[in-house]
Amino acid sequence: MKTSTLGLAFLALAALPAAGLADPASPVPTAQPTAAPTPPPAAPAAPPYSAIESLVGGTWSGALPAGADGVARKIDLHFAWTENKQGIRFASTIVKGTRRVPYVSGMYAWNAAKKKLEMFYTDSSGSLTEGTVSQEGNALIHELTETNGDGTVDTVRVKLTKVGDDTFTNEIFILSDGNYGKIAEVKYEREPPPDAAK
């Protein structure tokens, strides 16, 4: 009987912590909530026209292959802000000797819904070219649809690559049989505006 009594007493002591009678000097640690890490601030979005605004100012000139008569030709290109500063317009002229023939007139504008630059222009033959522009490194890739004056449609890709502050190349590709073939490449160099030399 003594053994049985001692055993019951031991079991009763062992049950004290479970009954809330544990030593108050030894509290059971509780888990503390951990604050979620603060994400780094998002990088500010680039201004819509930052990729092309460096083209504004001066005259960009590019040599073209001579015509059948052997006379040298070039193309002059100008970029300028629209009056409301919500677009950049451009116009080019074919120069052959003393003769100047207007070639294309167009504009770049920001499409906030697409988060892309859009571009369109018409040329002297009556075609309309339009599409979107994206930046890849120092190149601007234009994915365009050209509706020709006779109603036919071509898929065109234009790659404008900045070589320096005052030089860029313009490569033009047309989609045919599932592949883009290059049809032209012109290197443009900027001549300073008239007041730059003053």
MARMITI-414858 format. One record per atom (N, C-alpha, C): residue number from 1; atom name; z, y, x. Coordinates in pm, 1 decimal. Each point is the difference from the previous one (the first is absolute). Layout:
   k  a       up    north     east
 NUM CA        Z        Y        X
...
END
This chain:
   k  a       up    north     east
   1  N      0.0   -120.6     81.4
   1 CA      0.0    120.6    -81.4
   1  C      0.0    124.1     83.8
   2  N     70.3     -1.4    117.3
   2 CA      1.4    118.0     84.4
   2  C   -138.4     31.5     52.4
   3  N    -70.6   -103.8     38.6
   3 CA   -135.8     22.5     50.7
   3  C    -87.3     62.6   -106.7
   4  N      9.2    -49.4   -120.0
   4 CA    -79.4     53.7   -109.1
   4  C     35.4    144.8    -27.9
   5  N    127.8     36.8      9.1
   5 CA     42.3    137.5    -25.7
   5  C    -52.6     94.2    106.1
   6  N      8.5    -44.6    128.8
   6 CA    -52.3     82.4    108.5
   6  C   -150.0     21.9    -15.4
   7  N    -70.3   -105.7    -42.5
   7 CA   -144.8     12.8    -17.7
   7  C    -33.5    100.2   -107.8
   8  N     74.3      1.0   -109.9
   8 CA    -25.4     97.0   -106.4
   8  C     28.9    141.5     46.1
   9  N    106.6     12.7     81.6
   9 CA     33.9    133.4     51.0
   9  C   -110.2     52.8     90.0
  10  N    -59.0    -88.9     84.3
  10 CA   -109.4     41.0     89.3
  10  C   -122.8     44.8    -79.9
  11  N    -32.9    -74.6   -104.2
  11 CA   -114.2     34.2    -83.9
  11  C     22.2    133.5    -70.2
  12  N    123.8     26.6    -40.2
  12 CA     31.0    125.3    -67.0
  12  C    -17.0    117.0     94.1
  13  N     42.4    -15.2    126.4
  13 CA    -17.7    106.7     98.5
  13  C   -147.8     23.4     29.4
  14  N    -74.5   -107.6      6.9
  14 CA   -142.8     13.0     29.0
  14  C    -73.2     74.1   -111.2
  15  N     56.1     -6.8   -120.2
  15 CA    -65.9     64.5   -113.8
  15  C     34.4    145.8    -13.8
  16  N     94.1     51.8     79.1
  16 CA     41.8    138.8    -15.2
  16  C   -113.6     99.4     20.1
  17  N    -85.3     -9.9    104.3
  17 CA   -107.7     98.4     14.4
  17  C    -92.1      4.0   -119.2
  18  N    -25.7   -116.1    -58.9
  18 CA    -89.4     -3.0   -114.8
  18  C     61.9     66.7   -120.9
  19  N    132.4      7.1     -2.0
  19 CA     67.2     62.7   -113.5
  19  C     20.1    148.8     20.4
  20  N    -57.9     55.7    106.7
  20 CA      9.6    143.5     23.7
  20  C    125.4     37.5     74.4
  21  N     68.6    -96.2     65.3
  21 CA    125.1     27.3     69.7
  21  C    -17.9     -6.0    149.8
  22  N   -117.6     22.5     46.3
  22 CA    -25.3     -3.9    144.4
  22  C     65.2    118.8     65.7
  23  N     12.0     -9.9    131.4
  23 CA     59.7    107.2     79.2
  23  C    -82.5    127.1    -15.3
  24  N     60.2    112.2    -50.9
  24 CA    -78.7    123.4    -18.6
  24  C    -48.4     59.9    129.8
  25  N     54.4    -40.6    113.0
  25 CA    -44.7     53.7    130.0
  25  C   -131.8    -60.5     43.3
  26  N    -50.2    -99.8    -68.5
  26 CA   -124.1    -67.1     39.3
  26  C    -98.9      2.1   -116.3
  27  N    -55.2    117.7    -35.4
  27 CA    -93.2      6.7   -115.1
  27  C   -129.3    -72.9     30.8
  28  N    -59.8    -52.2   -101.4
  28 CA   -128.4    -67.9     14.9
  28  C   -109.1    105.5     10.8
  29  N    -79.7     -1.4    108.8
  29 CA   -104.0    102.9     15.7
  29  C   -104.7    -10.9   -109.9
  30  N    -49.6    115.2    -43.6
  30 CA   -105.6      3.1   -102.0
  30  C   -126.4     58.7     59.5
  31  N   -114.4    -45.5    -46.7
  31 CA   -128.5     48.2     51.9
  31  C    -22.1    144.8    -41.6
  32  N    -46.8     80.3     94.9
  32 CA    -28.9    140.5    -27.6
  32  C   -150.6     17.9    -20.7
  33  N    -39.9     82.7    -96.3
  33 CA   -144.8     21.6    -20.6
  33  C    -62.5     67.7    121.8
  34  N   -118.4    -43.0     35.2
  34 CA    -72.5     55.9    114.2
  34  C   -105.7     97.3    -51.6
  35  N      0.7    121.3     53.7
  35 CA    -97.0    100.0    -43.8
  35  C   -140.6    -41.0     42.6
  36  N    -95.9     14.9    -88.9
  36 CA   -139.4    -32.6     32.6
  36  C    -51.7     97.2    106.2
  37  N    -77.7    -48.6     97.9
  37 CA    -53.6     90.9    103.1
  37  C    -90.7    105.4    -61.2
  38  N      9.4    119.6     52.7
  38 CA    -83.7    109.5    -49.2
  38  C   -140.5    -11.9     58.1
  39  N   -102.2     -9.2    -85.1
  39 CA   -136.1    -13.0     54.1
  39  C    -40.2    127.8     72.2
  40  N    -85.6    -12.6    103.9
  40 CA    -44.9    121.2     70.6
  40  C    -82.1     87.5    -92.5
  41  N      3.0    129.4     20.4
  41 CA    -79.1     89.0    -87.0
  41  C   -148.5    -27.9     13.9
  42  N    -70.2      7.5   -111.1
  42 CA   -144.7    -24.3      1.8
  42  C    -70.3    111.8     75.5
  43  N   -103.1    -39.2     72.9
  43 CA    -77.7     99.9     73.3
  43  C    -72.0     90.7    -99.4
  44  N     -1.4    129.6     25.6
  44 CA    -69.3     90.1    -93.4
  44  C   -149.4    -29.7     -5.7
  45  N    -56.5     10.1   -118.0
  45 CA   -143.4    -27.2    -15.7
  45  C    -81.3    107.7     70.9
  46  N   -109.6    -43.7     60.5
  46 CA    -87.4     95.8     67.9
  46  C    -67.6     88.2   -103.7
  47  N    -22.1    126.3     31.8
  47 CA    -73.1     86.1    -93.4
  47  C   -135.9    -61.7    -33.5
  48  N    -47.5     16.8   -123.4
  48 CA   -123.0    -68.0    -42.9
  48  C   -121.0     22.2     88.9
  49  N    -13.1    120.1     58.3
  49 CA   -121.6     31.0     74.5
  49  C     19.3     -5.0    151.9
  50  N    112.3    -57.4     43.7
  50 CA     28.7      0.2    143.4
  50  C   -105.3    -74.9     81.0
  51  N    -65.8    -99.1    -60.9
  51 CA    -97.5    -81.0     73.6
  51  C   -130.6     73.6     26.6
  52  N    -29.0    103.7    -80.1
  52 CA   -130.6     65.4     14.7
  52  C      7.7    149.0     26.2
  53  N    120.7     59.1     -9.8
  53 CA      6.9    145.4     12.9
  53  C    -40.9     49.4    138.8
  54  N      7.5    -87.7    101.1
  54 CA    -40.6     41.7    134.1
  54  C   -150.8     23.0     10.2
  55  N    -75.2    -43.8   -101.1
  55 CA   -145.0     20.5      0.9
  55  C    -38.3    141.5    -43.8
  56  N     94.7     70.6    -62.2
  56 CA    -29.3    134.1    -51.2
  56  C    -14.4     97.9    116.3
  57  N   -103.4     83.1     -8.4
  57 CA    -20.2    104.7    100.2
  57  C   -113.2    -31.0     95.1
  58  N    -77.6    103.0     32.6
  58 CA   -110.0    -16.7     95.1
  58  C   -119.6    -70.4    -61.2
  59  N    -96.4    -30.7     84.5
  59 CA   -121.4    -71.2    -40.7
  59  C     -8.5   -129.7     78.0
  60  N     -9.8   -111.3    -72.9
  60 CA    -17.8   -131.1     63.1
  60  C   -149.4    -26.8      9.6
  61  N    -49.3    -31.3    118.9
  61 CA   -143.0    -24.9     19.8
  61  C    -21.7   -138.4     59.0
  62  N    -99.9    -69.6    -53.9
  62 CA    -34.1   -132.6     49.0
  62  C   -149.6    -14.1     18.7
  63  N    -40.2    -56.0    113.8
  63 CA   -142.3    -19.8     27.4
  63  C    -55.4   -114.4    -84.6
  64  N   -120.7     19.8    -52.6
  64 CA    -70.6   -103.0    -76.3
  64  C   -125.1    -42.9     76.0
  65  N    -48.6   -120.8    -26.4
  65 CA   -126.2    -40.8     63.2
  65  C   -112.2     97.5    -36.5
  66  N    -88.6     22.9     93.5
  66 CA   -113.5     89.9    -26.1
  66  C    -88.6    -59.1   -108.6
  67  N    -64.9     87.8    -75.1
  67 CA    -92.2    -45.1   -103.7
  67  C   -130.2    -51.8     59.8
  68  N    -93.9    -35.5    -87.4
  68 CA   -129.5    -52.8     45.0
  68  C    -76.4     99.7     85.3
  69  N     29.3    129.0    -19.5
  69 CA    -70.4    102.1     77.6
  69  C     66.1     25.3    135.9
  70  N    108.8    -72.5     26.9
  70 CA     66.3     12.8    129.4
  70  C     94.0    118.4     11.8
  71  N     14.2     80.3   -104.7
  71 CA     87.0    117.6      5.1
  71  C    145.8    -44.3    -15.3
  72  N     85.7     51.7     86.8
  72 CA    142.1    -34.7     -5.0
  72  C     62.7     47.8   -129.7
  73  N     97.0    -77.7    -48.9
  73 CA     70.1     36.3   -121.8
  73  C    150.1    -13.9     21.8
  74  N     75.1     71.5    -80.0
  74 CA    144.4    -17.3      0.4
  74  C     52.3     24.6   -140.7
  75  N    126.0    -37.2    -20.8
  75 CA     63.7     24.4   -127.7
  75  C    124.4     84.6     24.3
  76  N     13.8    109.0    -72.6
  76 CA    117.8     85.9      6.6
  76  C     87.8    -27.4   -121.7
  77  N    130.1     -8.8     23.3
  77 CA     93.8    -37.9   -105.3
  77  C    119.6     95.4      2.1
  78  N     39.5     47.1   -117.8
  78 CA    114.3     90.9    -12.3
  78  C    100.8    -56.5    -99.9
  79  N    128.2     12.9     34.8
  79 CA    109.8    -34.4    -90.9
  79  C     81.0    125.8    -25.7
  80  N     47.2     17.3   -123.9
  80 CA     81.8    117.0    -35.2
  80  C     92.8    -36.3   -115.1
  81  N    117.3     62.5     -1.7
  81 CA     91.2    -18.0   -112.0
  81  C    -61.1     59.5   -127.3
  82  N     26.9    -64.6   -112.8
  82 CA    -34.4     63.0   -126.9
  82  C     91.3    121.6    -19.5
  83  N    -40.0     89.0    -87.1
  83 CA     77.0    122.5    -19.2
  83  C    142.9    -26.7    -46.1
  84  N     22.8   -107.4    -76.0
  84 CA    135.3    -28.4    -48.5
  84  C     78.8    -92.1     93.9
  85  N    -57.0    -34.6    114.9
  85 CA     64.6    -85.3    100.1
  85  C     29.9   -141.1    -52.4
  86  N    -73.5    -43.1   -101.3
  86 CA     18.9   -133.2    -55.5
  86  C   -122.5    -88.2     23.0
  87  N    -68.0     23.8    107.0
  87 CA   -116.6    -80.1     35.7
  87  C    -65.8     57.5    124.5
  88  N    -84.2    -81.3     62.4
  88 CA    -78.2     45.5    115.1
  88  C   -146.6    -27.1    -30.0
  89  N    -78.5    104.2     -0.7
  89 CA   -142.2    -15.3    -28.2
  89  C    -77.8     -4.9    130.8
  90  N   -120.2    -55.0     -8.6
  90 CA    -83.9     -8.7    118.8
  90  C   -146.3     14.6    -39.1
  91  N    -80.5     42.1     95.7
  91 CA   -144.2     15.6    -22.4
  91  C    -70.3    -18.1    133.0
  92  N   -117.5    -61.4     -4.9
  92 CA    -76.0    -22.1    123.0
  92  C   -143.0     52.0    -15.4
  93  N    -60.4     28.0    115.0
  93 CA   -135.6     54.8      4.9
  93  C    -77.4    -69.5    110.8
  94  N   -122.3    -40.5    -30.0
  94 CA    -88.1    -55.6    103.6
  94  C    -72.2    117.1     67.7
  95  N      8.9      2.6    132.7
  95 CA    -62.5    108.1     77.2
  95  C   -112.4    -59.2     84.4
  96  N   -118.6     56.6    -18.6
  96 CA   -117.1    -45.4     74.6
  96  C    -74.0    123.9     48.2
  97  N     15.2     30.0    128.7
  97 CA    -55.3    124.3     53.1
  97  C     71.1    116.9    -65.0
  98  N    -75.6     87.6    -62.3
  98 CA     59.2    114.6    -70.0
  98  C     19.7    -26.2   -148.6
  99  N    -38.6   -117.9    -43.2
  99 CA      9.3    -31.9   -143.3
  99  C    133.9    -66.3    -30.5
 100  N     66.3     45.7   -107.1
 100 CA    127.4    -56.1    -43.3
 100  C    -14.3    -47.2   -144.8
 101  N     32.8   -127.1    -23.1
 101 CA    -13.8    -58.7   -133.5
 101  C    136.3    -53.1    -44.7
 102  N     55.5     52.7   -109.6
 102 CA    127.4    -52.6    -50.7
 102  C    -11.0   -149.9    -28.5
 103  N    106.3    -75.0     37.0
 103 CA     -5.7   -146.1    -15.0
 103  C    102.9    -50.9   -101.3
 104  N    130.4      4.6     31.4
 104 CA    100.4    -48.2    -95.0
 104  C    102.2    108.7    -29.1
 105  N     58.2     -7.6   -120.2
 105 CA    111.8     85.5    -38.8
 105  C    101.2    -87.7    -71.5
 106  N    126.7     11.0     40.8
 106 CA     99.9    -87.5    -61.3
 106  C    140.9     49.3     19.4
 107  N     95.2    -88.2    -30.1
 107 CA    140.1     40.1     -0.3
 107  C     90.9   -121.3     11.4
 108  N    114.0     20.3     67.6
 108 CA    109.9    -95.8      1.8
 108  C    110.5     54.4    -91.8
 109  N     62.8    -87.8    -79.1
 109 CA    111.5     40.1    -86.5
 109  C     99.5   -115.1     -7.6
 110  N    127.9     34.0    -16.9
 110 CA    106.3   -100.0     -6.4
 110  C     16.8    -49.9   -142.5
 111  N      0.7   -134.9    -16.7
 111 CA     24.7    -62.4   -129.4
 111  C    143.5    -52.3      1.7
 112  N     90.4     70.3    -69.6
 112 CA    141.8    -35.7      5.4
 112  C     28.8   -135.1    -64.9
 113  N    -77.8    -40.6    -99.5
 113 CA     21.3   -129.4    -65.2
 113  C    -37.4   -115.1     93.6
 114  N   -109.8     14.1     71.6
 114 CA    -44.7   -104.2     93.4
 114  C     66.7     11.0    136.9
 115  N     67.1    114.8     26.3
 115 CA     58.8     26.5    131.0
 115  C   -106.3    -10.4    109.4
 116  N   -117.8     52.1    -29.0
 116 CA   -111.8     -4.3     93.9
 116  C    -79.2    129.6     -5.6
 117  N    -65.2     28.0    113.0
 117 CA   -100.7    105.3     -1.7
 117  C   -125.4    -53.6    -67.0
 118  N    -64.3     83.7    -78.3
 118 CA   -129.5    -35.0    -55.3
 118  C   -102.8     98.8     53.1
 119  N   -122.3    -46.9     11.3
 119 CA   -106.3     84.1     53.7
 119  C   -125.1    -18.9    -84.2
 120  N    -73.0    108.9    -19.0
 120 CA   -130.8    -11.4    -64.8
 120  C    -91.8    105.3     59.5
 121  N   -129.1    -30.4     -4.8
 121 CA    -98.3    100.9     42.2
 121  C   -135.2    -31.9    -62.9
 122  N    -82.4    101.7     -6.9
 122 CA   -139.7    -16.8    -39.4
 122  C    -86.3     36.2    119.7
 123  N   -118.7    -58.5      6.7
 123 CA    -90.1     36.5    109.7
 123  C   -128.0     61.7    -54.5
 124  N    -85.9     41.3     90.9
 124 CA   -118.8     75.1    -40.3
 124  C   -101.4    -83.7    -76.8
 125  N     16.3   -133.4      1.0
 125 CA    -91.2    -84.4    -76.3
 125  C     48.3    -23.0   -142.5
 126  N    122.2     48.7    -31.0
 126 CA     53.6    -16.3   -134.7
 126  C     93.4   -117.0    -17.0
 127  N     36.9    -68.8    107.9
 127 CA     92.6   -112.3    -13.2
 127  C    143.7     49.9     -7.4
 128  N     86.2    -80.2    -61.7
 128 CA    143.1     28.7    -11.4
 128  C     75.8   -112.1     68.1
 129  N     86.7     36.6     95.0
 129 CA     81.2    -97.5     72.1
 129  C    146.5     31.7    -23.8
 130  N     78.2   -103.1    -32.8
 130 CA    141.3     21.9    -31.2
 130  C     81.5   -124.2     34.1
 131  N    129.9     22.8     29.2
 131 CA     87.5   -112.0     31.9
 131  C    131.2     46.9     58.6
 132  N     74.1    -94.3     60.5
 132 CA    132.9     28.5     53.2
 132  C     -1.0     -5.1    151.9
 133  N    105.5     60.8     56.6
 133 CA     12.3     10.5    145.4
 133  C    137.2    -50.8     41.3
 134  N      5.3    -82.8    103.3
 134 CA    127.4    -46.2     53.9
 134  C     -2.6     14.7    151.4
 135  N    118.4      9.3     59.3
 135 CA      9.6     20.8    144.2
 135  C     37.4   -129.8     69.3
 136  N    -71.6    -31.5    107.2
 136 CA     30.4   -114.1     85.3
 136  C      3.4     49.7    143.7
 137  N    120.0     25.1     50.7
 137 CA     11.8     56.8    133.7
 137  C    -58.4    140.1      2.3
 138  N    -93.9     22.6     92.1
 138 CA    -63.5    133.1      6.9
 138  C   -132.8      3.5    -73.8
 139  N    -21.8    -99.0    -87.2
 139 CA   -126.0     -6.1    -76.9
 139  C     27.2     18.2   -148.9
 140  N    -93.6     66.3    -67.5
 140 CA      3.2     13.1   -144.9
 140  C   -108.2    -91.7    -57.0
 141  N     41.0    -94.0    -83.5
 141 CA    -92.5    -96.7    -58.7
 141  C    -31.6     43.2   -142.3
 142  N   -126.8     26.9    -24.3
 142 CA    -46.7     42.2   -132.1
 142  C    -67.3   -119.7    -68.0
 143  N     53.4    -42.8   -112.1
 143 CA    -61.5   -106.2    -80.3
 143  C    -71.6     68.6   -116.4
 144  N   -133.4      0.0      3.9
 144 CA    -77.1     87.7    -88.0
 144  C   -104.1    -75.3    -82.5
 145  N    -33.7     61.7   -112.3
 145 CA   -112.8    -44.4    -81.0
 145  C   -100.2    113.6     -5.0
 146  N   -124.0    -30.4     37.0
 146 CA   -106.1    101.4     -1.1
 146  C    -96.9    -29.7   -113.5
 147  N     -8.9     92.9    -93.3
 147 CA    -97.3    -10.4   -108.2
 147  C   -119.6     85.8     37.6
 148  N   -111.4    -66.0     28.4
 148 CA   -118.5     70.2     47.0
 148  C    -70.9     72.3   -114.3
 149  N    -88.2     91.7     37.4
 149 CA    -70.8     78.7   -100.0
 149  C    -84.3    -84.1    -94.0
 150  N    -42.8   -120.1     44.6
 150 CA    -81.4    -85.9    -86.3
 150  C     83.9    -94.5    -85.5
 151  N    135.2     15.0      8.8
 151 CA     87.9    -82.9    -82.1
 151  C     50.8   -124.8     68.0
 152  N    -54.5    -35.7    115.1
 152 CA     51.3   -115.4     72.9
 152  C    135.1     35.4     63.6
 153  N     78.0   -103.3     28.8
 153 CA    135.8     20.1     50.7
 153  C     19.0    -78.3    130.3
 154  N     61.1     64.0     98.1
 154 CA     32.3    -64.5    127.9
 154  C    150.3      7.5     23.9
 155  N     52.9   -103.7     65.4
 155 CA    139.3     -0.2     44.1
 155  C      2.5     40.3    146.3
 156  N     73.5    105.4     30.1
 156 CA     -5.1     61.7    132.5
 156  C    140.1      6.1     59.2
 157  N      8.5    -22.1    129.2
 157 CA    125.5     19.9     73.6
 157  C    -27.0     98.8    112.6
 158  N     83.7    103.0      7.9
 158 CA    -12.2    101.0    105.2
 158  C    127.6     -2.1     82.8
 159  N    -15.8     -5.3    130.6
 159 CA    114.7     -0.1     91.4
 159  C     -5.7    125.5     85.3
 160  N     93.1     91.3    -24.8
 160 CA      8.9    125.1     75.2
 160  C    115.9    -15.4     98.5
 161  N    -30.5      3.5    129.4
 161 CA    100.7    -25.6    103.4
 161  C     18.3    122.5     88.1
 162  N    122.8     52.5      4.0
 162 CA     29.4    113.4     87.1
 162  C      8.2    -50.0    144.4
 163  N    -79.4     60.4     87.9
 163 CA      1.3    -32.7    142.4
 163  C     88.4     98.9     75.6
 164  N      7.3    120.9    -48.4
 164 CA     82.2    105.7     57.5
 164  C     14.8    110.2   -101.6
 165  N     63.8    109.4     39.2
 165 CA     19.2    110.2    -94.1
 165  C   -132.8     55.1    -51.1
 166  N   -102.1     -4.7     84.2
 166 CA   -127.8     63.0    -35.8
 166  C   -117.6    -96.6      5.7
 167  N     28.8   -129.0    -16.6
 167 CA   -107.0   -101.6      0.8
 167  C     34.1   -111.5    -98.5
 168  N    -99.0    -42.4    -77.6
 168 CA     16.5   -120.8    -81.0
 168  C   -134.7    -68.6    -15.6
 169  N      5.6   -129.8    -28.3
 169 CA   -122.0    -75.7    -28.8
 169  C     -2.5    -35.0   -148.5
 170  N   -119.7     -6.7    -54.8
 170 CA    -18.9    -33.1   -140.4
 170  C    -96.8   -117.8     -8.6
 171  N     52.3   -115.5    -40.7
 171 CA    -82.0   -121.3    -11.4
 171  C    -20.1    -32.3   -148.2
 172  N   -123.1    -33.6    -35.6
 172 CA    -34.0    -28.0   -139.2
 172  C    -52.7   -143.3    -11.2
 173  N     58.4    -75.7    -94.7
 173 CA    -37.7   -139.3    -22.8
 173  C    -38.3    -17.5   -146.5
 174  N    -98.2    -86.0    -24.8
 174 CA    -40.0    -32.6   -137.3
 174  C     15.3   -150.4    -20.7
 175  N     58.0    -36.6   -116.4
 175 CA     19.8   -140.8    -33.3
 175  C   -131.5    -61.8    -44.7
 176  N    -38.3   -110.0     65.4
 176 CA   -121.9    -72.9    -36.7
 176  C     23.2   -148.9     22.1
 177  N    -24.7    -79.4   -103.2
 177 CA     19.2   -144.7      7.5
 177  C    139.8    -36.9     48.4
 178  N     99.6     75.8    -46.8
 178 CA    138.8    -32.5     31.9
 178  C     49.7     50.1    133.9
 179  N    -83.5     69.7     76.1
 179 CA     40.7     50.3    130.8
 179  C    -31.6    148.2     12.7
 180  N     85.4     70.6     73.5
 180 CA    -23.6    141.2     27.0
 180  C    -83.4     15.1    127.2
 181  N   -111.9     66.9    -13.0
 181 CA    -84.8     27.9    116.0
 181  C     -0.2    147.7     30.4
 182  N     14.1     33.2    129.4
 182 CA      2.3    140.9     38.4
 182  C   -140.2     57.5     -6.7
 183  N    -11.3    116.0    -66.9
 183 CA   -130.9     64.6    -10.1
 183  C     -6.0    130.5     78.5
 184  N    117.3     53.0     37.9
 184 CA     -1.4    126.9     73.2
 184  C    133.0     21.4     69.4
 185  N     -5.1     73.5    110.4
 185 CA    121.1     44.9     69.3
 185  C    -29.0    135.6     63.3
 186  N     84.7     96.5    -28.7
 186 CA    -16.8    134.5     53.5
 186  C    130.6     42.1     66.4
 187  N    -11.6     58.6    118.2
 187 CA    116.6     54.6     69.1
 187  C      2.4    150.9    -21.8
 188  N    108.9     49.5    -57.1
 188 CA     14.8    142.8    -27.8
 188  C     94.2     65.2    101.2
 189  N    -36.8    119.6     42.2
 189 CA     87.2     80.3     84.7
 189  C     15.5    137.4    -64.1
 190  N    120.0     53.7      9.1
 190 CA     28.1    126.5    -66.2
 190  C    -30.3    118.8     91.1
 191  N    -77.6     92.3    -56.9
 191 CA    -21.4    128.4     65.5
 191  C    104.7     95.4    -56.5
 192  N     64.0     79.7     82.7
 192 CA    107.2     85.3    -52.5
 192  C    -52.3    101.8    -99.5
 193  N     85.2     40.1    -96.0
 193 CA    -42.4    104.6    -94.0
 193  C    -28.0    128.6     74.9
 194  N    -81.4     90.9    -56.3
 194 CA    -40.9    122.1     69.8
 194  C    116.2     82.3     52.7
 195  N    111.1      8.8    -73.5
 195 CA    109.5     85.1     44.8
 195  C     88.3    -66.4    103.4
 196  N    -25.7   -130.1     33.0
 196 CA     83.9    -66.6     98.4
 196  C    -23.5     52.6    139.3
 197  N   -119.4     51.4     27.0
 197 CA    -31.9     49.4    133.6
 197  C     48.8    143.0     23.1
 198  N     48.8     63.2   -106.5
 198 CA     44.1    139.7     14.3
 198  C    138.8      7.1     61.0
END
